[in-house]
Amino acid sequence: MKKRLLTLTLILASALGTFAASPKYIFYFIGDGMGLGAVSLTDSYRRIALGDSLPMAMLSLPVTSFATTWSASSPVTDSAAAGTALSTGSKTRNGMLGMTPDSVPAVSMAEILHAKGYGVGLVTSVAPDDATPGAFYAHQPYRGMFYEIGCDFAKSGFEFLGGAGLRGRKDSDGNPTDLLNVIADAGVQIVYDPDSVALADSRRVILLGKVTQSDNNIGYAIDSIPGAMSLEQMTRAALAHMQRVSPDGFFMMVEGGSIDHAAHANDAATVVKETMAFDQSLRAALEFMEAHPDETLVLVTADHETGGLILANRTLHYYIEPSLLRYPRMSKEAFSDYCKSVWKSRMVFTWDDMKRALSEQLGLYDYIPVNAEEDAELQEMFTAMLENRSAADEQSLYKNFNAFSVAIYDLINRVSGAGWTTGDHSGTPVPVFASGVGAGRFVGMKDNTDLPKIILSIVEEGSR
């Protein structure tokens, strides 16, 4: 009996990486705004709408836990304070990046690992100078200091940075800065296509989007923007680069930043598609881990939850319909922009024309039910939109939405069963998933500051 227990213990220890040596390859996946509601809704969508019996990649990892996310200034964190906690193990005030509350620079785990000889690659679906990636290399009192943040990356020595666009290329008045010169002088090569990463001459590369929604976002997966990079493409390009320039060991952080943008807009269909895109990028790391099972650690978490998303609302009660989220083919942002283009063109555009667009692009009427009362209300709002040329009836963190767009996506949320409590962040704990070397150390309730400390302790203990 004792022999059997010992054998079982050794098997579990091997699966969780308890007795393994220091990991050579560390992957840190951060779903920005990806709370348990986003994960649960996405998993339900995959099972019910797509008939996929296999779990999401993150849900297949052997260790599952949770982490608290409060900041030094509030029970509800922003991404800068959360990113700082996840990268440095230190709490700070909302808005501060890579610094303690008293404005002392806090060293990130990426900087520590880089000093130990690990290569460092950072990837995001939003701006590479945004809060989460910036927290791994920047030390600034305010997250909006994009020029200074970009200069911090130039000084970091890190091997790879990927995202939509560098916002520090222009100052607050729209005038060009010398940031690109600073970056070039540091030996960093900028490329604009994932395939071009392999052709880069420099050890240090920045990958930016040639076709993006804006500098803030590479573009939502649901919008199928021609020529836009996907998070998976960026992740695989970064991974190949890290294997080439730092084959003996590297640290990669991959952020699904667009989950947060969609959740701020309370756009359930886009949240699901972005969470799926994030999970798909995770598969690249898991494939790598299969080839290096005794040398790799993979950790997945979120910086905070956004939107207070749950799988329930006051309309459907126990009978939610996540499968209806398969029909929208436009994000709320893209649809709102479409509405603006309609009234700006001043062309003759009738309610029948709009109903046709709603059917073709969002599945309303054909697949997503619209009753007579809702139809009359939407027609009235459509008429008011054209007459008033109104564009800013609801303000989210990243976008202004006209009232008609808000009503359309509220209806989609309502009939699919997605419930939202806020357009901002919430203070609820976030999921933690882990596999590989030392993964068992993440068992149990954690704080976000614990995660980088545990990773570094695994590295230190394994190297003794």
Disulfide bonds with the S-S distance in Angstrom:
none
